[in-house]
Amino acid sequence: MKSLSGMDYGIDVPRFPPARLVKLTDCIKNFLVKTARRMGPSNLAVFELTQNIWIIRAIGVAVELEIADILSGGPKTVSELAVLTKSNPDNLYRLMRALASQGIFRETGNRTFRMTPLASGLKEGKGSMKNMIAHQLNPTNWQMIGEMTYCVRTGKDVAEKILGSDIFEYLKKYPEKNRLYNLAMTDTSNISSATVLSAYNFSGVKKLVDIGGGHGFLLSIIMHKYPELQGVIFDLPHVVKGANETIKKMGIENRVSIVPGNFFETVPEGGDTYILKSIIHAFDDEKCISLLQNIYKAMVDKGKLLIVEVVLPEDNSPSFGKIFDLQMLIGAPGGKERTRKEFEYILSRSGFKLKRIIPTVSPFCILESLKL
């Protein structure tokens, strides 16, 4: 791991291999998986795919029981794990055995399990996805997933039906759920932000405005690497208040403004570069155009817009975004992942021209657009 600087702010940015190499590896992996499925009976292959539901739920249970946190202190027998997690030893063993078969934990004999690299993502600490997994696999989400047929048939999402309001209004009513959501967003931001920093050169940017910046992790690591930058973190009032801790931790509070507000009404003015990470996919085209037009009006002449999102391929190739799009289908009114053409449409309607799409080693790309 390569630290951002000689000082320890508790945040490390790893050295990544070239994005093209990572994409090539993914292509090879997907080719081998598809080939293996074609070699066997098709009915068996599709049945095996459906069995992933049990592994997904097992991962969620492991997070709930904090098994990875326990095993990070060293191997434990199932009997020891059962005591520490207040679980039935035999049933816990069956859960652990299934997870170990997927490379998540490893059984070493005598019903003893230890950590693996995959399991490390389930424990607290750097590189953790624990909060995101807990958020995605919570009981409410399982209930919403069960309504996917309703979404497909009606063209509606199920947030209103299940939650009584859209997701963001729902989170405002329940502080603990909102806290978990924000921690989950930080988990993913820890990964995607580092890949953005690795893939894009922010030299020459004077004032960077992070629209929907949450707790400010992305802006903070960018500003820490580029000490000449001035920054603005902009998000809803109940969200953005959590940014103070982040910017103090990174030692950049003298260069950052924290501004609460609603980006469908107005955005901070005067930035030469505006960045939106994982924002556009949550809204329909008209709302996105409204947001982008607000940014267009607020930015200086010849300003730059950076959108960090998944860009869907238009062929049949496997894609993280095509799967993740199903979550947007059930939970976000009009939200969706987009192809290049769909991005070009909302950008052109807002006064921007897409200049280039920069791949990263993560599923996310950086869409760089210019104000016309």
Summary of the structure (lengths in Angstrom):
residues: 372
radius of gyration: 21.8
end to end distance: 39.8
largest distance: 67.9
contacts: 1156
relative contact order: 0.10
helix: 52%
strand: 16%
